[in-house]
């Protein structure tokens, strides 16, 4: 289908536009800095004024930045659609009509922009001025607002294709009408009317949303992370798997996407998908990358066939997302019926050190573990510190049995929490309450509600009181075992509420 390859083609065109816009913004910014430097050494020179033709004002910089940001988002979303086509093959006809609506209009916008941006007859600043002047009033919409419309439309197309609970048919229909109006004003013929018009599905209710696989909720748009430390050393992401054709990939037609992560502005992506019709429920990873000619290549393996490692900062992504991806991978692999053995190194995230695992010696040299009673289960509780960003996170895992060490949940500790005197509350000898703890859960059986108290505090119920002391000392190292309950806010009236 032409529309499918059209997504990839227009994504490459959007990349070309973004590169040129970035050159313009960099040039104008550097020109402005040089002008200011020159002005500071010639404060009384009448030849240098604030109205210098090469000095961009703040609004111009913001306009370029806004357009650049939405052009890059357009490219990412087009590649998202292309990545999802092999997995949702049966649903592709549902979005074909909508692609015939947007692609010709988007293509004309990008081509018109490149006609100015790639012209060697003009200076860099003249390219921007002419392009913005000629294209900023087409169809009664500014260039920036046109790309906002394109992005919003493509977001709904991705959600429609992937059966996302956030898909909004009303929004998609309103955007479709706006794009058709823009096409008409720009002289682009209307797309062919589909023989069987698509009937937008009803929006799912809250129960259906909560019934989703836990991995589908890990990277929900509304689940704002509490740790966003960026990796300092950025290197190109690569996929080492062999390139496979569609038949070799063997993606079942009834598959669903659990989550998708993009790297290097979606030049490489990793999609975790699951065949919902099989009993063994073994998730697979689909990796897509681009060769030097910008052609897409795919490789796919089951999580039970792979080991996960992280070398240096090769994955150019926010650290908290890499942690969630690692934990999700290990949890899915541990629960797959096709997994024979999980290597010890799979449980280790490079760059993290364990600063608490509940080891304490209450007497006679006996070592106790940091086990907690958590939603009726015994879990091991750990605290990890990232050596590069010094971000802390709590991590609960299965304590015993076949799934030992399998992640149950993790939670990042924010700087605001660490510097607060009230975020930890010693409720009793065995119980510690934590405020504003956002859990990322890696199994469907676990419910955090059992641990949440009246005012939203999350209760850590330690099996051993000595482990609770050791846990508190991680965050308040000056507290001794005997002084910890005075140093940490005690909950009045509950001193005897112990196990």
DRENDO-1510 file (C-alpha; in Angstrom, 1 decimal, always signed):
<recs>
REC; n; res; u; v; w
REC; 1; UNK; +0.0; +0.0; +0.0 .
REC; 2; UNK; +1.4; +3.4; -1.0 .
REC; 3; UNK; +0.2; +5.0; +2.2 .
REC; 4; UNK; +2.4; +2.7; +4.3 .
REC; 5; UNK; +5.6; +3.6; +2.4 .
REC; 6; UNK; +4.4; +7.2; +2.3 .
REC; 7; UNK; +4.7; +7.4; +6.1 .
REC; 8; UNK; +8.4; +6.5; +6.0 .
REC; 9; UNK; +9.0; +8.8; +3.0 .
REC; 10; UNK; +7.4; +11.8; +4.6 .
REC; 11; UNK; +9.2; +11.1; +7.9 .
REC; 12; UNK; +12.5; +11.3; +6.0 .
REC; 13; UNK; +11.4; +14.6; +4.4 .
REC; 14; UNK; +10.4; +16.0; +7.8 .
REC; 15; UNK; +13.9; +15.0; +9.1 .
REC; 16; UNK; +15.4; +17.1; +6.2 .
REC; 17; UNK; +13.3; +20.1; +7.1 .
REC; 18; UNK; +14.3; +19.8; +10.8 .
REC; 19; UNK; +18.0; +19.7; +10.0 .
REC; 20; UNK; +17.7; +22.9; +7.9 .
REC; 21; UNK; +15.6; +24.7; +10.6 .
REC; 22; UNK; +18.2; +23.7; +13.2 .
REC; 23; UNK; +20.9; +25.3; +11.0 .
REC; 24; UNK; +18.9; +28.5; +10.7 .
REC; 25; UNK; +18.2; +28.7; +14.4 .
REC; 26; UNK; +21.9; +28.0; +15.3 .
REC; 27; UNK; +23.1; +30.6; +12.8 .
REC; 28; UNK; +20.7; +33.3; +13.9 .
REC; 29; UNK; +21.5; +32.6; +17.6 .
REC; 30; UNK; +25.3; +32.7; +17.0 .
REC; 31; UNK; +24.9; +35.9; +14.9 .
REC; 32; UNK; +23.0; +37.5; +17.8 .
REC; 33; UNK; +25.7; +36.5; +20.3 .
REC; 34; UNK; +28.4; +37.9; +18.1 .
REC; 35; UNK; +26.5; +41.1; +17.7 .
REC; 36; UNK; +26.0; +41.5; +21.4 .
REC; 37; UNK; +29.7; +40.8; +22.0 .
REC; 38; UNK; +30.6; +43.5; +19.5 .
REC; 39; UNK; +28.1; +45.9; +21.0 .
REC; 40; UNK; +29.7; +45.5; +24.4 .
REC; 41; UNK; +33.0; +46.7; +23.1 .
REC; 42; UNK; +31.6; +49.6; +21.1 .
REC; 43; UNK; +28.9; +50.9; +23.5 .
REC; 44; UNK; +29.0; +54.3; +21.9 .
REC; 45; UNK; +29.2; +53.3; +18.3 .
REC; 46; UNK; +26.2; +54.6; +16.3 .
REC; 47; UNK; +26.6; +51.9; +13.6 .
REC; 48; UNK; +25.5; +49.1; +16.0 .
REC; 49; UNK; +21.9; +49.2; +17.0 .
REC; 50; UNK; +19.2; +47.0; +18.4 .
REC; 51; UNK; +17.5; +46.8; +15.1 .
REC; 52; UNK; +20.4; +45.1; +13.3 .
REC; 53; UNK; +19.0; +43.0; +10.5 .
REC; 54; UNK; +20.9; +39.9; +11.6 .
REC; 55; UNK; +19.7; +40.1; +15.2 .
REC; 56; UNK; +16.8; +37.8; +15.8 .
REC; 57; UNK; +14.3; +38.8; +18.5 .
REC; 58; UNK; +13.0; +36.4; +21.1 .
REC; 59; UNK; +9.7; +35.9; +19.3 .
REC; 60; UNK; +11.5; +34.8; +16.1 .
REC; 61; UNK; +13.6; +32.3; +18.0 .
REC; 62; UNK; +10.5; +30.9; +19.7 .
REC; 63; UNK; +8.7; +30.6; +16.4 .
REC; 64; UNK; +11.6; +28.6; +14.8 .
REC; 65; UNK; +11.8; +26.4; +17.9 .
REC; 66; UNK; +8.0; +25.7; +17.9 .
REC; 67; UNK; +8.0; +24.8; +14.2 .
REC; 68; UNK; +11.2; +22.7; +14.7 .
REC; 69; UNK; +9.7; +20.8; +17.7 .
REC; 70; UNK; +6.5; +19.9; +15.8 .
REC; 71; UNK; +8.3; +18.9; +12.6 .
REC; 72; UNK; +10.4; +16.5; +14.7 .
REC; 73; UNK; +7.3; +15.2; +16.4 .
REC; 74; UNK; +5.7; +14.7; +13.0 .
REC; 75; UNK; +8.6; +12.6; +11.9 .
REC; 76; UNK; +8.5; +10.4; +15.1 .
REC; 77; UNK; +4.8; +9.8; +14.8 .
REC; 78; UNK; +5.0; +8.8; +11.1 .
REC; 79; UNK; +7.7; +6.2; +12.0 .
REC; 80; UNK; +5.6; +5.1; +15.0 .
REC; 81; UNK; +2.8; +4.3; +12.5 .
REC; 82; UNK; +5.3; +2.5; +10.2 .
REC; 83; UNK; +6.6; +0.4; +13.1 .
REC; 84; UNK; +3.1; -0.6; +14.2 .
REC; 85; UNK; +2.0; -1.8; +10.7 .
REC; 86; UNK; +3.7; -5.3; +11.0 .
REC; 87; UNK; +2.1; -5.9; +14.4 .
REC; 88; UNK; -1.4; -4.6; +13.6 .
REC; 89; UNK; -1.7; -5.9; +10.1 .
REC; 90; UNK; -5.4; -6.7; +10.5 .
REC; 91; UNK; -6.1; -3.1; +11.6 .
REC; 92; UNK; -4.1; -1.3; +8.9 .
REC; 93; UNK; -7.2; -0.8; +6.6 .
REC; 94; UNK; -8.8; +1.1; +9.5 .
REC; 95; UNK; -6.2; +3.9; +9.2 .
REC; 96; UNK; -5.5; +3.9; +5.5 .
REC; 97; UNK; -8.3; +6.4; +4.8 .
REC; 98; UNK; -6.9; +8.8; +7.4 .
REC; 99; UNK; -3.4; +8.5; +5.9 .
REC; 100; UNK; -4.9; +9.5; +2.5 .
REC; 101; UNK; -6.3; +12.6; +4.2 .
REC; 102; UNK; -3.1; +13.8; +5.8 .
REC; 103; UNK; -0.2; +12.6; +3.7 .
REC; 104; UNK; -0.7; +14.8; +0.5 .
REC; 105; UNK; -1.3; +17.9; +2.6 .
REC; 106; UNK; +1.7; +17.2; +4.8 .
REC; 107; UNK; +3.8; +16.4; +1.8 .
REC; 108; UNK; +3.0; +19.8; +0.1 .
REC; 109; UNK; +3.9; +21.7; +3.3 .
REC; 110; UNK; +7.3; +19.9; +3.6 .
REC; 111; UNK; +8.1; +20.3; -0.1 .
REC; 112; UNK; +7.2; +24.0; +0.0 .
REC; 113; UNK; +9.5; +24.5; +3.0 .
REC; 114; UNK; +12.4; +22.6; +1.4 .
REC; 115; UNK; +12.1; +24.7; -1.7 .
REC; 116; UNK; +13.1; +27.7; +0.4 .
REC; 117; UNK; +15.4; +26.0; +2.8 .
REC; 118; UNK; +17.6; +24.2; +0.2 .
REC; 119; UNK; +17.9; +27.2; -2.1 .
REC; 120; UNK; +21.6; +28.2; -2.4 .
REC; 121; UNK; +20.8; +31.6; -3.9 .
REC; 122; UNK; +19.8; +33.1; -0.6 .
REC; 123; UNK; +21.6; +33.7; +2.7 .
REC; 124; UNK; +20.5; +31.6; +5.7 .
REC; 125; UNK; +18.5; +34.4; +7.2 .
REC; 126; UNK; +16.9; +35.2; +3.9 .
REC; 127; UNK; +15.8; +31.6; +3.5 .
REC; 128; UNK; +13.9; +31.8; +6.8 .
REC; 129; UNK; +12.4; +35.2; +6.1 .
REC; 130; UNK; +11.1; +34.3; +2.7 .
REC; 131; UNK; +9.8; +30.9; +3.8 .
REC; 132; UNK; +8.1; +32.3; +6.8 .
REC; 133; UNK; +6.6; +35.1; +4.9 .
REC; 134; UNK; +5.3; +33.0; +2.0 .
REC; 135; UNK; +4.1; +29.9; +3.9 .
REC; 136; UNK; +2.8; +31.4; +7.1 .
REC; 137; UNK; -0.6; +32.4; +5.8 .
REC; 138; UNK; -1.6; +29.5; +3.7 .
REC; 139; UNK; -5.1; +28.2; +4.4 .
REC; 140; UNK; -5.7; +30.8; +7.1 .
REC; 141; UNK; -3.3; +29.0; +9.4 .
REC; 142; UNK; +0.2; +29.8; +10.5 .
REC; 143; UNK; +3.0; +27.3; +9.8 .
REC; 144; UNK; +3.3; +26.4; +13.5 .
REC; 145; UNK; -0.4; +25.8; +13.9 .
REC; 146; UNK; -0.4; +23.7; +10.8 .
REC; 147; UNK; +2.2; +21.3; +12.3 .
REC; 148; UNK; +0.3; +21.3; +15.6 .
REC; 149; UNK; -2.7; +20.1; +13.6 .
REC; 150; UNK; -0.6; +17.4; +11.8 .
REC; 151; UNK; +0.8; +16.2; +15.1 .
REC; 152; UNK; -2.6; +16.0; +16.8 .
REC; 153; UNK; -4.0; +14.1; +13.8 .
REC; 154; UNK; -1.1; +11.6; +13.7 .
REC; 155; UNK; -1.4; +11.0; +17.5 .
REC; 156; UNK; -5.0; +9.9; +17.1 .
REC; 157; UNK; -4.0; +7.7; +14.1 .
REC; 158; UNK; -1.4; +5.9; +16.2 .
REC; 159; UNK; -3.9; +5.5; +19.0 .
REC; 160; UNK; -6.6; +4.2; +16.6 .
REC; 161; UNK; -4.2; +1.7; +15.0 .
REC; 162; UNK; -2.9; +0.4; +18.4 .
REC; 163; UNK; -6.4; +0.3; +20.1 .
REC; 164; UNK; -5.2; +2.8; +22.7 .
REC; 165; UNK; -7.7; +3.6; +25.4 .
REC; 166; UNK; -6.8; +7.3; +24.9 .
REC; 167; UNK; -8.1; +7.3; +21.3 .
REC; 168; UNK; -10.7; +10.1; +20.9 .
REC; 169; UNK; -12.9; +9.6; +17.8 .
REC; 170; UNK; -14.4; +13.1; +18.1 .
REC; 171; UNK; -11.0; +14.8; +18.0 .
REC; 172; UNK; -10.0; +12.7; +15.0 .
REC; 173; UNK; -13.1; +13.7; +13.1 .
REC; 174; UNK; -12.7; +17.4; +13.9 .
REC; 175; UNK; -9.1; +17.3; +12.7 .
REC; 176; UNK; -10.0; +15.4; +9.6 .
REC; 177; UNK; -12.5; +18.2; +8.6 .
REC; 178; UNK; -9.8; +20.9; +9.3 .
REC; 179; UNK; -7.3; +19.1; +7.1 .
REC; 180; UNK; -9.8; +18.6; +4.3 .
REC; 181; UNK; -10.6; +22.3; +4.4 .
REC; 182; UNK; -6.9; +23.1; +4.3 .
REC; 183; UNK; -6.5; +20.8; +1.3 .
REC; 184; UNK; -9.3; +22.6; -0.5 .
REC; 185; UNK; -7.8; +26.0; +0.1 .
REC; 186; UNK; -4.5; +24.8; -1.1 .
REC; 187; UNK; -5.9; +23.2; -4.3 .
REC; 188; UNK; -5.3; +19.6; -3.3 .
REC; 189; UNK; -8.0; +17.3; -4.5 .
REC; 190; UNK; -10.1; +15.5; -1.9 .
REC; 191; UNK; -9.2; +11.9; -1.1 .
REC; 192; UNK; -11.4; +9.1; -2.4 .
REC; 193; UNK; -14.3; +8.3; -0.1 .
REC; 194; UNK; -13.9; +4.9; +1.5 .
REC; 195; UNK; -16.4; +2.2; +0.3 .
REC; 196; UNK; -17.2; +1.3; +3.9 .
REC; 197; UNK; -16.8; +4.3; +6.2 .
REC; 198; UNK; -15.0; +3.7; +9.4 .
REC; 199; UNK; -17.2; +3.6; +12.5 .
REC; 200; UNK; -15.2; +5.0; +15.4 .
REC; 201; UNK; -15.1; +2.6; +18.3 .
REC; 202; UNK; -16.6; +3.7; +21.6 .
REC; 203; UNK; -14.1; +4.9; +24.2 .
REC; 204; UNK; -13.3; +2.3; +26.8 .
REC; 205; UNK; -14.5; +2.7; +30.3 .
REC; 206; UNK; -12.3; +2.8; +33.4 .
REC; 207; UNK; -12.7; -0.9; +34.1 .
REC; 208; UNK; -11.4; -1.8; +30.6 .
REC; 209; UNK; -8.5; +0.6; +31.0 .
REC; 210; UNK; -7.5; -1.0; +34.3 .
REC; 211; UNK; -7.9; -4.5; +32.8 .
REC; 212; UNK; -5.0; -3.9; +30.5 .
REC; 213; UNK; -1.7; -5.8; +30.8 .
REC; 214; UNK; +0.6; -4.3; +33.4 .
REC; 215; UNK; +3.3; -3.6; +30.8 .
REC; 216; UNK; +0.8; -1.4; +28.9 .
REC; 217; UNK; +0.5; +0.9; +31.9 .
REC; 218; UNK; +4.2; +1.3; +32.7 .
REC; 219; UNK; +4.7; +4.1; +30.0 .
REC; 220; UNK; +1.3; +5.6; +30.1 .
REC; 221; UNK; +1.3; +9.2; +29.0 .
REC; 222; UNK; -0.4; +10.4; +32.2 .
REC; 223; UNK; +2.0; +8.5; +34.5 .
REC; 224; UNK; +4.5; +11.3; +35.0 .
REC; 225; UNK; +7.9; +10.0; +36.2 .
REC; 226; UNK; +9.5; +11.4; +39.4 .
REC; 227; UNK; +13.0; +11.1; +38.2 .
REC; 228; UNK; +14.2; +12.6; +34.9 .
REC; 229; UNK; +17.9; +12.7; +35.1 .
REC; 230; UNK; +19.5; +12.7; +31.6 .
REC; 231; UNK; +22.5; +10.7; +30.7 .
REC; 232; UNK; +25.5; +13.0; +30.2 .
REC; 233; UNK; +27.3; +10.9; +27.5 .
REC; 234; UNK; +25.3; +10.5; +24.4 .
REC; 235; UNK; +26.2; +7.9; +21.8 .
REC; 236; UNK; +24.4; +6.5; +18.8 .
REC; 237; UNK; +22.0; +3.6; +19.6 .
REC; 238; UNK; +22.5; +0.5; +17.5 .
REC; 239; UNK; +20.7; -2.8; +17.0 .
REC; 240; UNK; +22.9; -5.9; +16.5 .
REC; 241; UNK; +20.2; -8.3; +15.5 .
REC; 242; UNK; +20.0; -9.7; +12.0 .
REC; 243; UNK; +17.7; -8.0; +9.5 .
REC; 244; UNK; +14.6; -10.0; +9.0 .
REC; 245; UNK; +11.8; -9.8; +6.4 .
REC; 246; UNK; +8.1; -9.9; +7.3 .
REC; 247; UNK; +7.9; -13.6; +7.0 .
REC; 248; UNK; +11.0; -14.3; +9.1 .
REC; 249; UNK; +9.7; -11.9; +11.8 .
REC; 250; UNK; +6.7; -14.2; +12.2 .
REC; 251; UNK; +4.5; -11.7; +14.0 .
REC; 252; UNK; +1.1; -13.2; +14.8 .
REC; 253; UNK; -1.8; -11.3; +13.3 .
REC; 254; UNK; -3.6; -11.0; +16.7 .
REC; 255; UNK; -0.7; -9.4; +18.5 .
REC; 256; UNK; -0.9; -6.3; +20.7 .
REC; 257; UNK; +1.8; -3.8; +21.7 .
REC; 258; UNK; +2.7; -3.6; +25.4 .
REC; 259; UNK; +4.9; -0.6; +24.9 .
REC; 260; UNK; +7.3; +1.1; +22.4 .
REC; 261; UNK; +10.4; +3.1; +23.2 .
REC; 262; UNK; +12.2; +5.3; +20.7 .
REC; 263; UNK; +15.8; +6.3; +20.6 .
REC; 264; UNK; +17.7; +9.0; +18.7 .
REC; 265; UNK; +14.6; +10.8; +17.6 .
REC; 266; UNK; +12.9; +7.5; +16.5 .
REC; 267; UNK; +15.8; +6.5; +14.2 .
REC; 268; UNK; +15.8; +3.3; +16.3 .
REC; 269; UNK; +12.9; +1.8; +18.2 .
REC; 270; UNK; +12.2; -1.1; +20.4 .
REC; 271; UNK; +8.6; -2.5; +20.6 .
REC; 272; UNK; +7.4; -5.1; +23.0 .
REC; 273; UNK; +4.5; -7.1; +21.7 .
REC; 274; UNK; +2.5; -10.1; +22.8 .
REC; 275; UNK; +0.4; -12.7; +21.0 .
REC; 276; UNK; -2.9; -12.6; +22.9 .
REC; 277; UNK; -4.1; -15.9; +21.5 .
REC; 278; UNK; -1.4; -18.2; +22.8 .
REC; 279; UNK; -1.3; -19.9; +26.1 .
REC; 280; UNK; +2.4; -19.5; +26.8 .
REC; 281; UNK; +2.1; -15.7; +26.7 .
REC; 282; UNK; +5.7; -15.1; +25.7 .
REC; 283; UNK; +6.4; -11.5; +24.8 .
REC; 284; UNK; +8.7; -10.6; +21.9 .
REC; 285; UNK; +10.9; -7.6; +21.2 .
REC; 286; UNK; +10.8; -6.0; +17.7 .
REC; 287; UNK; +13.8; -3.7; +17.0 .
REC; 288; UNK; +13.7; -1.3; +14.1 .
REC; 289; UNK; +16.7; +0.6; +12.9 .
REC; 290; UNK; +17.8; +2.5; +9.8 .
REC; 291; UNK; +20.7; +1.9; +7.4 .
REC; 292; UNK; +22.8; +4.7; +5.8 .
REC; 293; UNK; +20.3; +5.1; +3.1 .
REC; 294; UNK; +17.5; +5.6; +5.7 .
REC; 295; UNK; +15.9; +2.3; +4.8 .
REC; 296; UNK; +14.1; +0.5; +7.7 .
REC; 297; UNK; +15.3; -2.9; +9.0 .
REC; 298; UNK; +13.6; -5.1; +11.5 .
REC; 299; UNK; +14.7; -7.9; +13.9 .
REC; 300; UNK; +12.6; -9.8; +16.4 .
REC; 301; UNK; +13.2; -12.3; +19.2 .
REC; 302; UNK; +11.3; -13.6; +22.2 .
REC; 303; UNK; +12.3; -12.3; +25.6 .
REC; 304; UNK; +13.1; -15.8; +26.7 .
REC; 305; UNK; +15.8; -15.9; +23.9 .
REC; 306; UNK; +17.6; -12.7; +25.0 .
REC; 307; UNK; +19.8; -11.4; +27.8 .
REC; 308; UNK; +19.7; -7.8; +28.7 .
REC; 309; UNK; +22.8; -5.7; +29.2 .
REC; 310; UNK; +23.6; -2.0; +29.4 .
REC; 311; UNK; +27.0; -0.8; +28.3 .
REC; 312; UNK; +28.0; +2.7; +29.3 .
REC; 313; UNK; +25.6; +5.3; +28.1 .
REC; 314; UNK; +25.0; +3.9; +24.7 .
REC; 315; UNK; +21.2; +4.1; +25.0 .
REC; 316; UNK; +20.5; +7.8; +24.7 .
REC; 317; UNK; +17.4; +8.0; +26.8 .
REC; 318; UNK; +16.3; +9.3; +30.2 .
REC; 319; UNK; +17.6; +7.1; +32.9 .
REC; 320; UNK; +14.3; +6.4; +34.6 .
REC; 321; UNK; +12.9; +5.0; +31.3 .
REC; 322; UNK; +15.8; +2.7; +30.9 .
REC; 323; UNK; +15.3; +1.4; +34.5 .
REC; 324; UNK; +11.6; +0.7; +33.7 .
REC; 325; UNK; +12.5; -1.0; +30.5 .
REC; 326; UNK; +15.0; -3.2; +32.2 .
REC; 327; UNK; +12.7; -4.2; +35.0 .
REC; 328; UNK; +9.8; -4.9; +32.6 .
REC; 329; UNK; +12.1; -7.1; +30.5 .
REC; 330; UNK; +13.2; -9.1; +33.5 .
REC; 331; UNK; +9.7; -9.5; +34.9 .
REC; 332; UNK; +8.3; -10.6; +31.5 .
REC; 333; UNK; +11.2; -13.0; +30.9 .
REC; 334; UNK; +10.8; -14.5; +34.4 .
REC; 335; UNK; +7.1; -15.2; +33.9 .
REC; 336; UNK; +7.4; -16.6; +30.4 .
REC; 337; UNK; +6.7; -20.3; +30.3 .
REC; 338; UNK; +9.4; -20.6; +27.6 .
REC; 339; UNK; +12.2; -19.3; +29.8 .
REC; 340; UNK; +14.5; -22.0; +31.1 .
REC; 341; UNK; +17.0; -20.0; +33.1 .
REC; 342; UNK; +17.6; -16.3; +33.8 .
REC; 343; UNK; +21.3; -15.4; +34.1 .
REC; 344; UNK; +22.3; -13.7; +37.3 .
REC; 345; UNK; +23.5; -10.6; +35.3 .
REC; 346; UNK; +20.0; -10.1; +33.9 .
REC; 347; UNK; +19.0; -8.8; +37.3 .
REC; 348; UNK; +21.8; -6.2; +37.5 .
REC; 349; UNK; +21.5; -2.7; +36.0 .
REC; 350; UNK; +24.9; -1.4; +35.2 .
REC; 351; UNK; +25.7; +1.9; +36.8 .
REC; 352; UNK; +23.6; +1.2; +39.9 .
REC; 353; UNK; +24.9; +0.3; +43.4 .
REC; 354; UNK; +22.8; -1.4; +46.1 .
REC; 355; UNK; +22.8; +0.7; +49.2 .
REC; 356; UNK; +20.2; -1.2; +51.2 .
REC; 357; UNK; +19.1; -4.8; +51.1 .
REC; 358; UNK; +18.0; -5.2; +54.7 .
REC; 359; UNK; +21.1; -6.9; +56.0 .
REC; 360; UNK; +21.4; -6.3; +59.7 .
REC; 361; UNK; +22.7; -8.2; +62.7 .
REC; 362; UNK; +20.3; -7.8; +65.6 .
REC; 363; UNK; +22.3; -10.1; +67.9 .
REC; 364; UNK; +24.5; -13.2; +68.0 .
REC; 365; UNK; +25.7; -12.4; +64.5 .
REC; 366; UNK; +22.3; -13.4; +63.0 .
REC; 367; UNK; +21.7; -11.7; +59.6 .
REC; 368; UNK; +18.2; -10.6; +58.8 .
REC; 369; UNK; +16.8; -9.6; +55.4 .
REC; 370; UNK; +14.8; -6.6; +54.3 .
REC; 371; UNK; +11.7; -8.6; +53.7 .
REC; 372; UNK; +8.4; -6.7; +53.8 .
REC; 373; UNK; +4.8; -7.9; +54.0 .
REC; 374; UNK; +3.4; -6.3; +50.8 .
REC; 375; UNK; -0.1; -6.9; +49.7 .
REC; 376; UNK; -0.1; -10.2; +51.5 .
REC; 377; UNK; +3.2; -11.4; +50.1 .
REC; 378; UNK; +6.7; -11.6; +51.3 .
REC; 379; UNK; +8.9; -9.3; +49.1 .
REC; 380; UNK; +12.5; -8.3; +49.3 .
REC; 381; UNK; +13.1; -4.5; +49.5 .
REC; 382; UNK; +16.2; -2.9; +48.1 .
REC; 383; UNK; +17.4; +0.7; +47.7 .
REC; 384; UNK; +19.6; +1.4; +44.6 .
REC; 385; UNK; +21.6; +4.5; +43.8 .
REC; 386; UNK; +22.6; +5.5; +40.3 .
REC; 387; UNK; +26.4; +6.3; +40.4 .
REC; 388; UNK; +26.1; +8.9; +37.7 .
REC; 389; UNK; +23.0; +10.9; +38.7 .
REC; 390; UNK; +22.9; +9.8; +42.4 .
REC; 391; UNK; +19.1; +9.1; +42.0 .
REC; 392; UNK; +17.7; +6.8; +44.5 .
REC; 393; UNK; +14.9; +4.2; +43.9 .
REC; 394; UNK; +13.1; +1.6; +45.9 .
REC; 395; UNK; +12.8; -1.8; +44.4 .
REC; 396; UNK; +10.6; -4.7; +45.6 .
REC; 397; UNK; +11.1; -8.2; +44.2 .
REC; 398; UNK; +9.8; -11.7; +44.9 .
REC; 399; UNK; +11.5; -13.1; +48.0 .
REC; 400; UNK; +11.4; -16.8; +47.5 .
REC; 401; UNK; +10.4; -19.6; +45.1 .
REC; 402; UNK; +10.7; -20.0; +41.3 .
REC; 403; UNK; +10.2; -16.3; +40.7 .
REC; 404; UNK; +12.8; -15.2; +43.3 .
REC; 405; UNK; +14.3; -11.7; +42.4 .
REC; 406; UNK; +11.5; -11.1; +39.8 .
REC; 407; UNK; +10.7; -7.4; +40.0 .
REC; 408; UNK; +7.3; -6.5; +41.6 .
REC; 409; UNK; +7.5; -2.7; +41.7 .
REC; 410; UNK; +10.0; +0.1; +41.7 .
REC; 411; UNK; +9.7; +3.8; +42.8 .
REC; 412; UNK; +12.0; +6.7; +42.3 .
REC; 413; UNK; +12.9; +9.0; +45.2 .
REC; 414; UNK; +12.9; +12.7; +44.2 .
REC; 415; UNK; +15.2; +15.3; +45.5 .
REC; 416; UNK; +12.3; +17.0; +47.2 .
REC; 417; UNK; +11.6; +13.9; +49.2 .
REC; 418; UNK; +15.2; +13.3; +50.2 .
REC; 419; UNK; +15.5; +16.9; +51.5 .
REC; 420; UNK; +12.2; +16.8; +53.4 .
REC; 421; UNK; +11.9; +16.0; +57.1 .
REC; 422; UNK; +8.4; +14.5; +56.8 .
REC; 423; UNK; +8.5; +12.2; +53.8 .
REC; 424; UNK; +9.4; +9.2; +56.1 .
REC; 425; UNK; +7.2; +8.6; +59.1 .
REC; 426; UNK; +8.0; +5.8; +61.6 .
REC; 427; UNK; +4.6; +4.4; +62.4 .
REC; 428; UNK; +5.8; +1.5; +64.6 .
REC; 429; UNK; +8.7; -0.7; +65.2 .
REC; 430; UNK; +8.1; -2.6; +62.0 .
REC; 431; UNK; +6.1; +0.0; +59.9 .
REC; 432; UNK; +7.5; +2.9; +58.0 .
REC; 433; UNK; +5.2; +5.3; +56.0 .
REC; 434; UNK; +6.4; +7.0; +52.9 .
REC; 435; UNK; +4.7; +10.0; +51.4 .
REC; 436; UNK; +4.2; +10.8; +47.7 .
REC; 437; UNK; +5.5; +7.4; +46.5 .
REC; 438; UNK; +4.7; +6.7; +42.8 .
REC; 439; UNK; +4.9; +3.0; +42.1 .
REC; 440; UNK; +5.6; +1.3; +38.7 .
REC; 441; UNK; +4.2; -2.2; +39.0 .
REC; 442; UNK; +5.5; -5.2; +37.0 .
REC; 443; UNK; +2.7; -7.7; +37.6 .
REC; 444; UNK; -1.1; -7.9; +37.4 .
REC; 445; UNK; -1.5; -9.7; +40.7 .
REC; 446; UNK; -0.1; -6.9; +42.9 .
REC; 447; UNK; -2.4; -4.1; +44.2 .
REC; 448; UNK; -0.8; -1.1; +45.9 .
REC; 449; UNK; -4.1; -0.2; +47.5 .
REC; 450; UNK; -3.5; -2.6; +50.4 .
REC; 451; UNK; -0.5; -0.6; +51.4 .
REC; 452; UNK; -1.9; +2.9; +51.0 .
REC; 453; UNK; -3.1; +4.6; +54.2 .
REC; 454; UNK; -5.8; +7.2; +54.9 .
REC; 455; UNK; -3.9; +10.2; +53.6 .
REC; 456; UNK; -2.1; +8.5; +50.8 .
REC; 457; UNK; +1.0; +7.3; +52.7 .
REC; 458; UNK; +2.5; +4.1; +51.4 .
REC; 459; UNK; +3.3; +1.6; +54.2 .
REC; 460; UNK; +6.5; -0.5; +54.2 .
REC; 461; UNK; +5.8; -3.3; +56.7 .
REC; 462; UNK; +9.1; -4.9; +57.6 .
REC; 463; UNK; +9.3; -8.4; +58.9 .
REC; 464; UNK; +12.2; -7.5; +61.2 .
REC; 465; UNK; +12.3; -4.2; +63.1 .
REC; 466; UNK; +16.1; -4.2; +62.7 .
REC; 467; UNK; +15.6; -4.0; +58.9 .
REC; 468; UNK; +13.3; -1.0; +59.4 .
REC; 469; UNK; +16.1; +0.7; +61.4 .
REC; 470; UNK; +18.6; +0.0; +58.6 .
REC; 471; UNK; +16.2; +1.3; +56.0 .
REC; 472; UNK; +15.8; +4.6; +57.8 .
REC; 473; UNK; +19.5; +5.0; +58.4 .
REC; 474; UNK; +20.0; +5.0; +54.6 .
REC; 475; UNK; +18.2; +8.4; +54.4 .
REC; 476; UNK; +19.0; +9.6; +57.9 .
REC; 477; UNK; +22.5; +8.2; +58.6 .
REC; 478; UNK; +22.9; +10.1; +61.9 .
REC; 479; UNK; +20.1; +8.2; +63.5 .
REC; 480; UNK; +21.0; +5.3; +65.6 .
REC; 481; UNK; +18.8; +2.3; +66.3 .
REC; 482; UNK; +17.7; +3.8; +69.6 .
REC; 483; UNK; +17.3; +7.4; +68.4 .
REC; 484; UNK; +15.6; +6.7; +65.0 .
REC; 485; UNK; +12.1; +6.9; +66.3 .
REC; 486; UNK; +12.8; +10.3; +67.9 .
REC; 487; UNK; +14.6; +11.6; +64.8 .
REC; 488; UNK; +11.9; +10.4; +62.4 .
REC; 489; UNK; +8.4; +11.7; +63.0 .
REC; 490; UNK; +6.5; +9.2; +65.2 .
REC; 491; UNK; +2.8; +8.8; +64.6 .
REC; 492; UNK; +1.1; +9.6; +67.9 .
REC; 493; UNK; -1.2; +7.0; +69.4 .
REC; 494; UNK; +0.2; +4.1; +67.4 .
REC; 495; UNK; +3.5; +3.3; +69.2 .
REC; 496; UNK; +2.2; -0.2; +70.1 .
REC; 497; UNK; +0.8; -1.1; +66.7 .
REC; 498; UNK; +3.5; -3.7; +65.9 .
REC; 499; UNK; +3.4; -7.2; +64.3 .
</recs>
